[in-house]
Amino acid sequence: MRALRNRDFRRLWISGGISGLGSWLLVVAIPFYVFDLTGSPVATGLALALEALPALLVGPWAGVLLDRWNLTRALWIAELVSAAAVALILFAEPDRIWPIYVAILAESTASTVFRPAARALLPSVVGTGNELAGANALNAFTGSTIRLAVPPLGALLLAGPGIEFVLAVDILSYLLSAAIIRTVRTQRHPTTEQVDNPLAGFQHVVRHRVLRGILLGQTIFLTANAGLTALLVPFTVERLHAPGYVLGYLISGLGAGYLIGAALSTKALTWLGIRDLIAVTQLAAAAAFFALFNAPNITTAIAAAALIGIPGSILLITAETAIQRTAPTNMLGRIGALFFAADSLALLVGALVAPAMTVLLDLPLTLNLLAAFAVLAAPLTLAAVPRHPAHFTRTRSRT
């Protein structure tokens, strides 16, 4: 992988892997710990819902700040804030769980800064050519490996050393990641332009055909995906007639598909243009949704989950690369924050609407309607995103 020859990318990649290890341990630990302390599904659900709020409420302002900050510094400061937030969880007690909620908001806010900052810095590190697609693919492959391996590891650690050990590992991972990022030499210095308007990124995306089209298509697709994800447990229990832990097998199948898709993504970009590749993978993933949620048994469902992961991984990597190549350098922070806010909104809407639909409709019909909704993303992408490669080059923008 050519990108790994780049010293600064190599360090960012290592730090991202270390940080991701801790983050996924936290994903496992938080629901377990809140429910263990309170015994309340409502309290546990609130903890999960709080994770989506910062991207919606803070994201646009974070994007403005990122376009005025040194991005490398923003990355390591965000990691330190995350470490401090996780440390706060250690002060929670059965009759005092507010430190957990404060920690979730603080850690999610730090992530709202970290993710668009990492996206905005990467083109400065590896350029906007073939190495950018390769770097995104490698990051996605690493993230998929962590997603596949860490949740069961987290379960083992919670059952063995316990929650304090898991939180300590998470804190250490953030601190180590911050230390590595501090050694990165590449700087994407802040713009000298006035960028006080938090809506400037949104206004640019609305005017830009590529970014506008990707945002619309991806929001439709991710809303359907969020709704289907929210119904995975009922599907597993009621449709597959399987115990709840089988959900772990489905997630593992999805993770395996993501690994394959990440490995194929760079090559796939040479087969089709960006617009067509996004549309094809949206359609392929939607077809796999139908296969999964109409599967007659667990084995078929696991295979279908893997089939979702392959185009799903290519889709996310291709969209990410298109955004990085197309968005103006001086607005990458705001535009990245806007896309992450849209992802969070899709997650929130899908997670709330899908269970409500099952009250009015039965579960199988709801699942198939959501899969059909995902299909709409492909024609919308074909209609809204231009095909010509000239549109996929970075432009200068007024703020």
C-alpha positions as CSV (number, residue, x, y, z in Angstrom):
1,M,0.0,0.0,0.0
2,R,1.7,3.2,-1.3
3,A,0.0,5.4,1.3
4,L,1.9,3.6,4.1
5,R,5.2,4.9,2.7
6,N,4.1,8.3,3.7
7,R,5.4,9.0,7.2
8,D,2.6,11.2,8.4
9,F,-0.1,9.1,7.0
10,R,1.4,6.0,8.7
11,R,1.3,7.8,12.0
12,L,-2.2,9.0,11.6
13,W,-3.2,5.4,10.6
14,I,-1.6,3.9,13.7
15,S,-3.1,6.5,16.0
16,G,-6.6,5.9,14.4
17,G,-6.3,2.2,14.9
18,I,-5.3,2.7,18.6
19,S,-8.1,5.2,19.2
20,G,-10.6,3.0,17.4
21,L,-9.7,0.1,19.6
22,G,-10.6,2.2,22.7
23,S,-13.7,3.7,21.1
24,W,-15.2,0.3,20.2
25,L,-14.5,-1.0,23.7
26,L,-16.5,2.0,24.9
27,V,-19.4,1.2,22.6
28,V,-19.6,-2.2,24.3
29,A,-19.0,-0.9,27.8
30,I,-21.5,2.0,28.0
31,P,-24.8,0.2,27.5
32,F,-23.6,-2.6,29.7
33,Y,-22.5,-0.3,32.5
34,V,-25.6,1.9,32.4
35,F,-27.9,-1.0,32.5
36,D,-25.8,-2.7,35.2
37,L,-26.0,0.4,37.4
38,T,-29.7,1.3,36.8
39,G,-31.5,-1.8,35.5
40,S,-33.4,0.6,33.3
41,P,-33.8,0.2,29.5
42,V,-34.9,3.8,29.3
43,A,-31.6,5.0,31.0
44,T,-29.6,2.8,28.6
45,G,-31.5,4.2,25.6
46,L,-30.9,7.7,26.7
47,A,-27.2,7.1,26.9
48,L,-27.2,5.9,23.3
49,A,-29.4,8.7,22.1
50,L,-27.0,11.3,23.6
51,E,-24.3,10.1,21.3
52,A,-26.1,11.6,18.2
53,L,-26.7,15.1,19.6
54,P,-23.3,16.8,19.4
55,A,-23.0,16.2,15.7
56,L,-26.4,17.8,15.1
57,L,-26.0,20.7,17.6
58,V,-22.3,21.4,17.6
59,G,-21.2,20.1,14.2
60,P,-21.8,23.2,12.1
61,W,-19.9,25.4,14.7
62,A,-17.2,22.8,15.0
63,G,-16.7,23.0,11.2
64,V,-16.3,26.7,11.3
65,L,-13.6,26.4,14.0
66,L,-11.8,23.6,12.1
67,D,-11.4,25.9,9.1
68,R,-9.7,28.4,11.4
69,W,-7.6,26.0,13.4
70,N,-4.4,24.0,12.8
71,L,-6.0,20.6,12.1
72,T,-3.2,18.5,13.7
73,R,-3.6,20.4,16.9
74,A,-7.4,20.0,16.8
75,L,-6.9,16.2,16.5
76,W,-4.7,15.6,19.5
77,I,-6.7,18.0,21.6
78,A,-9.9,16.1,20.8
79,E,-8.2,12.9,21.9
80,L,-7.2,14.4,25.2
81,V,-10.8,15.6,25.7
82,S,-12.0,12.1,25.0
83,A,-9.6,10.6,27.5
84,A,-10.8,13.1,30.2
85,A,-14.4,12.3,29.4
86,V,-14.0,8.6,29.7
87,A,-12.2,9.1,33.1
88,L,-15.3,10.9,34.3
89,I,-17.3,7.6,33.9
90,L,-15.3,6.2,36.8
91,F,-17.1,8.5,39.2
92,A,-20.6,7.1,38.4
93,E,-22.6,5.3,41.0
94,P,-26.0,3.5,41.0
95,D,-27.7,6.6,42.4
96,R,-25.5,9.0,40.5
97,I,-25.2,8.2,36.8
98,W,-25.0,11.8,35.5
99,P,-21.2,11.6,35.1
100,I,-21.9,9.0,32.4
101,Y,-24.2,11.2,30.5
102,V,-21.8,14.2,30.8
103,A,-19.0,11.9,29.6
104,I,-21.0,10.7,26.6
105,L,-21.8,14.3,25.5
106,A,-18.1,15.3,26.0
107,E,-16.7,12.3,24.2
108,S,-19.2,12.6,21.3
109,T,-18.4,16.4,21.0
110,A,-14.7,15.5,20.8
111,S,-15.6,13.0,18.0
112,T,-17.6,15.7,16.3
113,V,-14.3,17.7,16.1
114,F,-12.0,14.7,15.4
115,R,-13.8,13.0,12.5
116,P,-14.2,16.1,10.1
117,A,-10.7,17.2,11.1
118,A,-9.2,13.9,10.1
119,R,-11.2,14.0,6.8
120,A,-10.0,17.5,6.1
121,L,-6.3,16.8,7.0
122,L,-5.9,13.6,4.9
123,P,-5.8,15.3,1.5
124,S,-3.0,17.5,2.8
125,V,-1.1,14.4,3.9
126,V,-1.5,12.2,0.9
127,G,-2.8,14.5,-1.9
128,T,-6.0,14.1,-3.9
129,G,-4.8,11.4,-6.4
130,N,-4.8,7.7,-6.2
131,E,-3.2,7.6,-2.8
132,L,-6.2,9.4,-1.3
133,A,-8.5,6.5,-2.3
134,G,-5.9,4.0,-1.1
135,A,-5.6,5.8,2.3
136,N,-9.4,5.9,2.7
137,A,-9.6,2.2,1.8
138,L,-6.9,1.3,4.3
139,N,-8.6,3.3,7.0
140,A,-11.9,1.6,6.3
141,F,-10.2,-1.9,6.3
142,T,-8.6,-1.2,9.6
143,G,-11.9,0.2,11.0
144,S,-13.7,-2.9,9.8
145,T,-11.2,-5.2,11.4
146,I,-11.5,-3.4,14.7
147,R,-15.3,-3.5,14.4
148,L,-15.2,-7.2,13.8
149,A,-12.7,-8.1,16.6
150,V,-13.2,-5.6,19.4
151,P,-16.9,-6.2,20.5
152,P,-16.3,-9.8,21.5
153,L,-13.0,-8.8,23.1
154,G,-14.9,-6.1,25.1
155,A,-17.4,-8.7,26.3
156,L,-14.6,-10.9,27.5
157,L,-12.9,-8.1,29.3
158,L,-16.2,-7.0,31.0
159,A,-16.8,-10.5,32.1
160,G,-13.2,-10.8,33.4
161,P,-11.2,-7.8,34.6
162,G,-14.3,-5.6,34.6
163,I,-15.5,-2.2,33.6
164,E,-12.7,-0.3,35.3
165,F,-10.1,-2.2,33.3
166,V,-12.0,-1.5,30.0
167,L,-12.3,2.2,30.8
168,A,-8.6,2.3,31.7
169,V,-7.7,0.8,28.3
170,D,-9.9,3.3,26.5
171,I,-8.3,6.2,28.4
172,L,-4.8,4.9,27.5
173,S,-5.8,4.5,23.9
174,Y,-6.8,8.1,23.5
175,L,-3.7,9.4,25.3
176,L,-1.4,7.2,23.1
177,S,-3.2,8.4,20.0
178,A,-2.8,12.0,21.0
179,A,0.9,11.5,21.6
180,I,1.4,9.9,18.1
181,I,-0.6,12.7,16.4
182,R,1.6,15.3,18.1
183,T,4.5,13.9,15.9
184,V,2.7,14.5,12.6
185,R,4.6,17.1,10.6
186,T,2.0,17.9,7.9
187,Q,0.0,20.9,8.7
188,R,-3.1,22.2,7.0
189,H,-2.9,25.7,8.3
190,P,-6.1,27.7,9.0
191,T,-7.6,29.8,6.2
192,T,-6.9,33.6,6.4
193,E,-10.5,34.2,5.1
194,Q,-13.4,35.2,7.3
195,V,-15.3,32.0,8.1
196,D,-17.6,33.0,10.9
197,N,-20.8,31.8,9.0
198,P,-21.6,28.3,10.1
199,L,-24.0,28.0,7.2
200,A,-21.3,28.7,4.6
201,G,-20.6,25.0,4.2
202,F,-24.3,24.2,3.8
203,Q,-24.7,27.0,1.3
204,H,-21.7,25.7,-0.8
205,V,-23.0,22.1,-0.8
206,V,-26.4,23.4,-1.9
207,R,-24.8,25.2,-4.9
208,H,-22.4,22.3,-5.8
209,R,-24.0,19.5,-7.8
210,V,-21.7,16.7,-6.7
211,L,-21.8,17.5,-3.0
212,R,-25.5,18.2,-3.1
213,G,-26.2,14.9,-4.9
214,I,-24.1,12.8,-2.6
215,L,-25.6,14.4,0.4
216,L,-29.1,13.7,-0.8
217,G,-28.5,10.1,-1.9
218,Q,-26.5,9.2,1.2
219,T,-29.0,10.7,3.6
220,I,-31.8,8.6,2.0
221,F,-29.7,5.5,2.1
222,L,-28.4,6.0,5.7
223,T,-31.8,6.7,7.0
224,A,-33.1,3.4,5.7
225,N,-30.0,1.7,7.0
226,A,-30.5,3.2,10.5
227,G,-34.1,2.0,10.6
228,L,-33.2,-1.5,9.6
229,T,-30.4,-1.6,12.1
230,A,-32.8,-0.5,14.9
231,L,-35.0,-3.5,14.0
232,L,-32.2,-6.1,13.8
233,V,-32.9,-7.5,17.3
234,P,-36.7,-8.0,16.7
235,F,-35.9,-9.5,13.3
236,T,-33.4,-11.9,14.9
237,V,-35.8,-13.0,17.6
238,E,-39.2,-12.9,15.8
239,R,-38.3,-13.8,12.2
240,L,-35.3,-16.0,12.6
241,H,-36.7,-17.5,15.9
242,A,-33.2,-17.3,17.3
243,P,-31.8,-16.1,20.6
244,G,-30.6,-12.5,20.8
245,Y,-26.9,-13.3,20.8
246,V,-27.3,-14.4,17.2
247,L,-27.2,-10.7,16.4
248,G,-23.5,-10.9,17.1
249,Y,-23.1,-13.4,14.2
250,L,-25.0,-11.0,11.9
251,I,-22.7,-8.2,12.9
252,S,-19.7,-10.4,12.3
253,G,-20.9,-11.3,8.8
254,L,-21.4,-7.6,8.1
255,G,-17.9,-6.9,9.4
256,A,-16.4,-9.6,7.1
257,G,-18.2,-8.0,4.2
258,Y,-16.8,-4.6,5.1
259,L,-13.3,-6.1,5.1
260,I,-13.7,-7.5,1.6
261,G,-15.3,-4.3,0.3
262,A,-12.5,-2.2,1.7
263,A,-9.9,-4.4,0.0
264,L,-11.8,-4.0,-3.3
265,S,-12.7,-0.3,-3.1
266,T,-9.6,1.1,-4.8
267,K,-9.9,-1.3,-7.7
268,A,-13.6,-0.6,-7.9
269,L,-12.9,3.1,-8.6
270,T,-11.1,2.0,-11.8
271,W,-14.1,0.1,-13.0
272,L,-16.8,2.8,-12.7
273,G,-16.9,6.5,-12.3
274,I,-17.6,7.9,-8.8
275,R,-21.3,8.7,-9.6
276,D,-22.0,5.3,-11.1
277,L,-20.1,3.4,-8.4
278,I,-22.0,5.2,-5.6
279,A,-25.3,4.4,-7.3
280,V,-24.4,0.7,-8.0
281,T,-23.3,0.1,-4.5
282,Q,-26.4,1.8,-3.0
283,L,-28.5,-0.5,-5.2
284,A,-26.5,-3.6,-4.4
285,A,-26.7,-2.9,-0.7
286,A,-30.4,-2.4,-0.9
287,A,-30.9,-5.7,-2.7
288,A,-28.9,-7.4,0.1
289,F,-31.2,-5.8,2.6
290,F,-34.1,-7.6,1.0
291,A,-32.1,-10.8,1.1
292,L,-31.3,-10.4,4.7
293,F,-34.7,-9.5,6.0
294,N,-36.4,-12.3,4.0
295,A,-33.8,-14.9,4.9
296,P,-35.4,-18.3,5.9
297,N,-32.6,-19.2,8.4
298,I,-29.6,-18.0,10.3
299,T,-27.0,-19.2,7.8
300,T,-28.7,-17.4,4.9
301,A,-29.0,-14.3,7.0
302,I,-25.3,-14.2,7.9
303,A,-24.4,-14.6,4.2
304,A,-26.8,-11.8,3.3
305,A,-25.2,-9.6,6.0
306,A,-21.8,-10.1,4.4
307,L,-23.3,-9.2,1.1
308,I,-24.5,-5.9,2.6
309,G,-21.0,-5.2,3.9
310,I,-19.2,-5.5,0.6
311,P,-21.0,-2.8,-1.4
312,G,-21.6,-0.8,1.8
313,S,-17.9,-0.5,2.5
314,I,-17.2,0.5,-1.1
315,L,-20.0,3.0,-1.0
316,L,-18.7,4.8,2.2
317,I,-15.1,4.9,0.9
318,T,-16.1,6.2,-2.5
319,A,-18.4,8.9,-1.0
320,E,-15.6,10.0,1.4
321,T,-13.1,10.2,-1.4
322,A,-15.4,12.2,-3.6
323,I,-16.1,14.7,-0.8
324,Q,-12.4,15.1,-0.1
325,R,-11.5,15.6,-3.7
326,T,-14.4,18.0,-4.4
327,A,-14.8,20.3,-1.4
328,P,-12.6,23.4,-1.3
329,T,-9.6,23.1,1.0
330,N,-10.7,26.2,2.9
331,M,-14.1,24.7,3.6
332,L,-13.3,21.0,4.3
333,G,-14.0,21.4,8.0
334,R,-17.4,22.9,7.6
335,I,-18.5,20.5,4.8
336,G,-17.2,17.5,6.6
337,A,-19.1,18.5,9.8
338,L,-22.2,19.0,7.6
339,F,-22.0,15.5,6.3
340,F,-21.4,14.0,9.7
341,A,-24.4,16.0,11.0
342,A,-26.5,14.5,8.2
343,D,-25.3,11.0,9.1
344,S,-26.4,11.6,12.7
345,L,-29.7,13.0,11.6
346,A,-30.3,9.9,9.5
347,L,-29.4,7.7,12.4
348,L,-31.8,9.6,14.7
349,V,-34.7,9.6,12.3
350,G,-34.3,6.0,11.2
351,A,-33.9,4.7,14.8
352,L,-37.1,6.6,15.9
353,V,-39.3,6.0,12.8
354,A,-38.6,2.3,12.2
355,P,-39.9,1.1,15.6
356,A,-42.9,3.4,15.3
357,M,-43.8,1.9,11.9
358,T,-43.9,-1.6,13.5
359,V,-46.8,-0.4,15.7
360,L,-48.9,0.5,12.6
361,L,-47.6,-2.3,10.3
362,D,-46.2,-5.7,11.0
363,L,-42.5,-6.3,11.2
364,P,-41.9,-8.0,7.8
365,L,-43.7,-5.3,6.0
366,T,-41.8,-2.6,7.8
367,L,-38.5,-4.2,7.0
368,N,-39.3,-4.5,3.3
369,L,-40.6,-1.0,3.1
370,L,-37.4,0.3,4.6
371,A,-35.3,-1.8,2.2
372,A,-37.4,-0.3,-0.7
373,F,-36.7,3.1,0.7
374,A,-33.0,2.4,0.4
375,V,-33.4,1.5,-3.3
376,L,-34.5,5.1,-3.9
377,A,-31.0,6.4,-3.1
378,A,-29.6,4.9,-6.4
379,P,-31.8,6.7,-8.9
380,L,-31.6,9.9,-6.8
381,T,-27.8,9.7,-7.0
382,L,-27.9,9.1,-10.8
383,A,-30.2,12.1,-11.3
384,A,-28.5,14.5,-8.9
385,V,-24.8,13.8,-9.3
386,P,-23.1,14.8,-12.6
387,R,-21.2,12.1,-14.4
388,H,-18.4,14.2,-15.9
389,P,-15.0,13.8,-14.1
390,A,-14.5,17.6,-14.3
391,H,-17.1,18.0,-11.6
392,F,-15.0,15.9,-9.2
393,T,-12.2,18.3,-8.8
394,R,-11.6,20.8,-6.0
395,T,-12.9,24.3,-6.6
396,R,-12.2,27.5,-4.9
397,S,-15.1,28.9,-2.9
398,R,-16.2,32.2,-1.4
399,T,-17.2,32.0,2.3
